[in-house]
Amino acid sequence: MAYLLTSIPFFAGFAISFRFERRRLLNGVLLLVALLFVAVGVIFALLDIPAVHDVVDGTVLGIAFFLVIAVLLPAFLVLNGLQMVRREGRRLGNLLSLLAGLAMFAFAPALLVLGKNAVPRAVEVVIISVSLVLGYLSLAFAAFVLCSVGYGLLRPPKGADFIVVHGSRLIRGAVPPLLASRLDRGRALYDAEVTRGTAPTLVTSGGQGADETQPEAEAMADYLVAQGIPREEIVLEDRSTTTRENLLYSRELMTERKPGYRCLLITNNFHAFRTAMLARRLKVNGQVVGSHTAWYYVPSATIREFIGILRDYRILNGVVIVLLAAAYPVSLAF
C-alpha cells in the first residue's frame, strides 16, 4: 500500500505538468516513476497472497526479469536490426537496433559473473559502474518512449492557421514513401480543417541537399498539387537543411503572415516528440503530428531519436553519467 500511495504525488505532478505543457520529457519521467511505484506495489501485494507466494517468489521474478532483459529484448532488437539492414542498407542509423541487441547480449554474462563471490574487485567496480550508467540510460529511454507513444496518441488541436510539413531527402528527385506519408497526413489535416470551414495555409519546409536536383519544398508542393491541393494555398520554405532550421525558418514565415499564429507540424511518428521538444525550446506555437512509418523502421529510428536527445542535453546527461560511474568507486573509498 505504501508504494501505491507514494505514486500519487508523481501522478499529480504528471497531470499538472502535462496540463500546462505536453511537449516536456519531464512528463514521461513523472509518469514512469509513478507507474514503477504502482508496479512494485502490485508485485508485493500479490506476493503477500499465500496462493501466489507458493508459486512465485523473488527468485522466479528475478529469473523472469533477466530472461526478458538479457534474452527476449536483445533477440528482438537483433532480428529487427537484420531486417533493417536487409531493407534499408548498412548505414549507421539503420544498424542501431542491431548494435543495441548485440551489446545487451554481450553484457548479460557480466551480470551473471557479478553474482559470484570470487570476482576481482576491479571487475566488480567496472560492472557495477557500467550497470548504474546503463540503468540511468534505460530509465531515460523508457521515459522518452512513454512520452513518444503518449504524445502520438493525442488528437491534433483544431483551428490551425498553418500546417507545416517537414521535408526529408528526395530519392532520384522524387518524393519517397517516408516523405509521402508526411504529405498525405498534412493533406488529410488540411481537408479536415476545410470541412470545418477554415482554410489553413500549407507550408512545405525543406531545402536542397547536395545530391538533390531541386529543393525538397518544391517537390513536396508538386506532390500536394497533384493530390488536389490548390497551389495558392501552399507556401514554400526552401532554405532549411535540419529540423531546427525547419522550425526556425517556418516560424519566421508564419510570424510575418500572422503574428498570433497557431500551427501543426508534420513529421514521421518516431520523430514527433523530439520535434515537439525542440519546437517548445524555439517558441514555435504549435503541436507536432506524426505520420505512419513502417513498423520495422521504428526501433532503430527511436533509438536514433533518443541519442539525439542525449546530444541535445549533453551537459546534463554527461554530468549524471560521470557521477553515476564514479559513485561506486567513491563509496568504496569511504
C-alpha positions as CSV (number, residue, x, y, z in Angstrom):
1,M,0.0,0.0,0.0
2,A,2.9,2.4,0.8
3,Y,4.2,2.1,-2.8
4,L,0.7,2.8,-4.3
5,L,0.4,5.9,-2.0
6,T,3.8,7.1,-3.0
7,S,2.8,7.0,-6.7
8,I,0.0,9.6,-6.1
9,P,2.3,12.7,-5.9
10,F,4.0,11.6,-9.1
11,F,0.7,11.1,-10.9
12,A,-0.4,14.5,-9.7
13,G,2.8,16.1,-10.9
14,F,2.5,14.5,-14.3
15,A,-1.1,15.7,-14.6
16,I,-0.2,19.3,-13.7
17,S,2.9,19.3,-15.9
18,F,1.1,17.8,-18.9
19,R,-1.8,20.2,-18.4
20,F,0.5,23.2,-18.9
21,E,2.9,21.8,-21.5
22,R,2.6,18.5,-23.2
23,R,5.9,18.8,-25.0
24,R,8.2,18.1,-22.0
25,L,10.2,15.0,-21.3
26,L,9.6,15.7,-17.6
27,N,6.0,14.4,-18.2
28,G,7.4,11.0,-19.1
29,V,9.8,10.9,-16.2
30,L,7.0,11.7,-13.7
31,L,4.6,9.1,-15.3
32,L,7.3,6.5,-15.4
33,V,8.2,6.9,-11.7
34,A,4.5,6.7,-10.8
35,L,4.0,3.5,-12.8
36,L,7.1,1.9,-11.3
37,F,5.8,2.5,-7.8
38,V,2.4,1.1,-8.8
39,A,4.1,-2.0,-10.4
40,V,6.3,-2.6,-7.3
41,G,3.2,-2.2,-5.1
42,V,1.2,-4.6,-7.1
43,I,4.0,-7.2,-7.1
44,F,4.4,-7.0,-3.3
45,A,0.7,-7.2,-2.8
46,L,0.5,-10.3,-5.0
47,L,3.4,-11.9,-3.2
48,D,1.6,-11.4,0.1
49,I,-1.2,-13.7,-1.1
50,P,-0.2,-17.2,0.0
51,A,-1.5,-19.0,-3.1
52,V,0.6,-16.7,-5.2
53,H,3.7,-16.8,-3.0
54,D,3.7,-20.6,-3.1
55,V,4.1,-20.5,-6.9
56,V,6.1,-17.3,-7.4
57,D,8.8,-15.8,-5.2
58,G,11.6,-13.3,-5.6
59,T,13.9,-15.8,-7.4
60,V,11.3,-16.6,-10.0
61,L,10.7,-12.9,-10.6
62,G,14.4,-12.3,-10.9
63,I,14.8,-15.1,-13.4
64,A,11.9,-13.8,-15.5
65,F,13.2,-10.3,-15.4
66,F,16.7,-11.5,-16.5
67,L,15.2,-13.5,-19.4
68,V,13.3,-10.6,-20.7
69,I,16.2,-8.1,-20.4
70,A,19.0,-10.4,-21.4
71,V,17.3,-12.7,-23.9
72,L,14.0,-11.7,-25.3
73,L,14.5,-8.0,-25.8
74,P,18.0,-8.2,-27.3
75,A,16.8,-11.1,-29.6
76,F,14.0,-8.9,-30.9
77,L,16.5,-6.0,-31.4
78,V,18.9,-8.2,-33.3
79,L,16.2,-9.6,-35.6
80,N,14.8,-6.2,-36.2
81,G,18.3,-4.9,-37.0
82,L,18.9,-7.6,-39.5
83,Q,15.6,-6.7,-41.2
84,M,16.6,-3.1,-41.2
85,V,19.9,-3.9,-42.9
86,R,18.1,-6.1,-45.5
87,R,15.5,-3.5,-46.4
88,E,17.3,-0.1,-45.8
89,G,21.0,-0.8,-46.2
90,R,24.0,-0.7,-43.9
91,R,24.1,2.9,-42.9
92,L,24.9,3.5,-39.3
93,G,21.5,4.8,-38.5
94,N,20.0,1.5,-39.7
95,L,22.3,-0.5,-37.5
96,L,21.3,0.9,-34.1
97,S,18.8,-1.7,-33.1
98,L,21.2,-4.5,-34.2
99,L,24.1,-2.9,-32.2
100,A,21.9,-2.4,-29.1
101,G,20.8,-6.0,-29.2
102,L,24.3,-7.3,-29.5
103,A,25.5,-5.0,-26.7
104,M,22.8,-6.4,-24.4
105,F,23.8,-10.0,-25.2
106,A,27.4,-9.1,-24.5
107,F,26.7,-7.5,-21.2
108,A,24.4,-10.2,-19.8
109,P,27.2,-12.6,-18.8
110,A,28.8,-9.8,-16.8
111,L,25.7,-9.6,-14.6
112,L,26.0,-13.4,-14.0
113,V,29.7,-13.1,-13.2
114,L,28.9,-10.4,-10.6
115,G,26.8,-12.9,-8.6
116,K,29.9,-15.0,-7.9
117,N,32.0,-14.3,-4.8
118,A,35.3,-14.7,-6.5
119,V,35.0,-11.7,-8.8
120,P,38.1,-9.4,-8.5
121,R,37.4,-6.0,-7.0
122,A,38.4,-4.1,-10.2
123,V,36.0,-6.2,-12.3
124,E,33.2,-5.7,-9.7
125,V,33.7,-1.9,-9.8
126,V,33.6,-1.8,-13.6
127,I,30.5,-4.0,-13.9
128,I,28.6,-2.0,-11.2
129,S,29.6,1.3,-12.6
130,V,28.6,0.4,-16.1
131,S,25.3,-1.1,-14.7
132,L,24.5,2.2,-13.0
133,V,25.1,4.2,-16.2
134,L,23.0,1.7,-18.3
135,G,20.3,1.8,-15.7
136,Y,20.1,5.5,-16.0
137,L,20.1,5.4,-19.8
138,S,17.4,2.6,-19.7
139,L,15.1,4.6,-17.5
140,A,15.6,7.8,-19.6
141,F,14.9,5.8,-22.7
142,A,11.7,4.3,-21.2
143,A,10.6,7.8,-20.2
144,F,11.2,9.0,-23.8
145,V,9.3,6.1,-25.3
146,L,6.4,6.7,-22.9
147,C,6.3,10.3,-23.9
148,S,6.6,9.5,-27.6
149,V,3.8,6.9,-27.6
150,G,1.5,9.1,-25.4
151,Y,2.2,12.2,-27.4
152,G,1.4,10.3,-30.6
153,L,-2.0,9.2,-29.3
154,L,-3.2,12.8,-28.7
155,R,-5.7,14.2,-31.1
156,P,-4.4,17.1,-33.1
157,P,-5.7,20.5,-32.0
158,K,-8.3,22.1,-34.3
159,G,-8.2,25.6,-35.8
160,A,-4.6,25.7,-37.1
161,D,-3.6,28.7,-39.2
162,F,-0.7,26.8,-40.8
163,I,0.1,23.2,-41.4
164,V,3.9,22.8,-41.8
165,V,5.1,19.6,-43.4
166,H,8.8,18.9,-42.7
167,G,10.9,17.6,-45.6
168,S,13.3,14.7,-46.0
169,R,15.7,13.5,-48.6
170,L,14.4,13.1,-52.2
171,I,15.1,9.8,-54.0
172,R,16.2,10.5,-57.6
173,G,14.3,13.7,-57.5
174,A,11.0,12.1,-56.4
175,V,9.1,12.1,-53.1
176,P,9.9,8.8,-51.4
177,P,7.3,6.8,-49.3
178,L,8.7,8.3,-46.0
179,L,8.1,11.8,-47.1
180,A,4.8,10.9,-48.9
181,S,3.4,9.7,-45.6
182,R,4.0,13.2,-44.1
183,L,2.5,14.9,-47.1
184,D,-0.6,12.6,-47.0
185,R,-1.0,13.3,-43.3
186,G,-0.7,17.1,-43.9
187,R,-3.3,16.9,-46.7
188,A,-5.7,14.9,-44.5
189,L,-5.4,17.6,-41.8
190,Y,-5.9,20.3,-44.3
191,D,-9.0,18.7,-45.7
192,A,-10.4,18.3,-42.2
193,E,-9.9,22.0,-41.5
194,V,-11.5,23.0,-44.8
195,T,-14.5,20.8,-43.9
196,R,-14.8,22.6,-40.6
197,G,-14.9,25.9,-42.5
198,T,-11.3,27.2,-42.1
199,A,-8.6,27.4,-44.7
200,P,-5.1,26.9,-43.2
201,T,-2.0,27.6,-45.3
202,L,0.1,24.6,-46.1
203,V,3.9,25.1,-45.7
204,T,6.3,22.7,-47.3
205,S,9.6,23.0,-45.5
206,G,12.9,21.7,-46.9
207,G,15.9,23.0,-48.7
208,Q,18.1,21.4,-51.4
209,G,20.7,18.8,-50.5
210,A,23.9,18.3,-52.3
211,D,22.5,15.2,-54.1
212,E,19.1,16.7,-54.9
213,T,18.2,18.4,-58.2
214,Q,15.6,20.8,-56.6
215,P,14.6,21.9,-53.1
216,E,12.5,19.4,-51.2
217,A,9.9,22.1,-50.6
218,E,9.3,22.3,-54.4
219,A,8.9,18.6,-54.9
220,M,6.6,18.4,-51.9
221,A,4.4,21.3,-53.2
222,D,4.2,19.5,-56.6
223,Y,3.1,16.3,-54.8
224,L,0.4,18.2,-52.9
225,V,-0.9,19.9,-56.1
226,A,-1.1,16.5,-57.8
227,Q,-3.2,15.4,-54.8
228,G,-5.7,18.2,-55.4
229,I,-4.4,21.0,-53.1
230,P,-4.7,24.5,-54.7
231,R,-1.3,25.8,-55.5
232,E,-2.1,29.2,-54.0
233,E,-2.7,27.5,-50.6
234,I,0.9,26.3,-50.4
235,V,3.9,28.4,-49.2
236,L,7.4,27.2,-49.7
237,E,10.1,27.3,-47.1
238,D,13.1,26.1,-49.2
239,R,16.2,27.1,-47.1
240,S,16.2,24.5,-44.2
241,T,18.5,21.5,-44.1
242,T,17.8,20.4,-40.5
243,T,14.8,20.0,-38.2
244,R,16.0,23.1,-36.2
245,E,16.1,25.1,-39.4
246,N,12.7,23.7,-40.4
247,L,11.3,25.2,-37.2
248,L,13.2,28.5,-37.3
249,Y,12.5,29.4,-40.9
250,S,8.9,28.2,-40.7
251,R,8.4,30.3,-37.5
252,E,9.8,33.3,-39.3
253,L,7.5,32.8,-42.3
254,M,4.4,32.2,-40.1
255,T,5.1,35.2,-37.9
256,E,5.4,37.5,-40.9
257,R,2.0,36.4,-42.2
258,K,0.1,36.1,-38.9
259,P,1.9,37.2,-35.7
260,G,-0.6,35.3,-33.4
261,Y,-0.5,32.1,-35.5
262,R,-1.2,28.5,-34.4
263,C,0.2,25.7,-36.4
264,L,0.5,21.9,-36.8
265,L,3.9,20.5,-37.6
266,I,4.0,17.2,-39.6
267,T,6.8,14.7,-39.4
268,N,7.0,10.9,-39.0
269,N,5.7,9.4,-35.8
270,F,9.1,8.3,-34.5
271,H,10.4,11.9,-34.8
272,A,7.3,13.7,-33.5
273,F,8.1,14.1,-29.8
274,R,11.7,15.2,-30.2
275,T,10.5,17.7,-32.8
276,A,7.9,18.9,-30.3
277,M,10.5,19.3,-27.6
278,L,12.6,21.4,-30.0
279,A,9.6,23.4,-31.0
280,R,9.0,24.3,-27.4
281,R,12.5,25.4,-26.9
282,L,12.4,27.6,-30.1
283,K,9.0,29.0,-29.0
284,V,7.1,27.7,-32.1
285,N,3.4,28.0,-31.3
286,G,2.2,24.6,-32.4
287,Q,1.9,20.9,-31.8
288,V,3.5,18.1,-33.8
289,V,1.6,15.4,-35.6
290,G,3.2,12.1,-36.6
291,S,2.6,10.3,-39.8
292,H,2.7,6.5,-40.3
293,T,6.1,4.7,-40.5
294,A,6.7,1.1,-41.4
295,W,6.9,-0.9,-38.1
296,Y,10.3,-2.4,-38.8
297,Y,11.8,1.1,-39.2
298,V,10.6,2.4,-35.8
299,P,13.0,0.6,-33.3
300,S,16.2,1.9,-34.9
301,A,14.6,5.3,-35.6
302,T,13.5,5.6,-31.9
303,I,17.0,4.8,-30.7
304,R,18.4,7.4,-33.0
305,E,16.0,10.0,-31.7
306,F,16.9,9.1,-28.1
307,I,20.6,9.6,-29.0
308,G,19.7,12.9,-30.4
309,I,18.0,13.9,-27.2
310,L,21.1,12.8,-25.2
311,R,23.1,15.1,-27.5
312,D,20.7,18.0,-27.2
313,Y,21.0,17.8,-23.4
314,R,24.6,16.6,-23.4
315,I,25.8,18.7,-20.4
316,L,23.1,17.5,-18.1
317,N,23.4,13.8,-19.2
318,G,27.2,14.0,-19.2
319,V,27.2,15.2,-15.5
320,V,24.8,12.5,-14.5
321,I,26.7,9.7,-16.2
322,V,30.0,10.8,-14.7
323,L,28.5,11.0,-11.2
324,L,26.9,7.5,-11.6
325,A,30.1,6.0,-13.0
326,A,32.1,7.4,-10.0
327,A,29.5,6.7,-7.3
328,Y,30.6,3.1,-6.5
329,P,34.3,3.6,-6.6
330,V,34.0,6.6,-4.3
331,S,31.7,4.7,-1.9
332,L,34.4,2.0,-1.6
333,A,37.0,4.7,-0.6
334,F,34.9,5.5,2.5
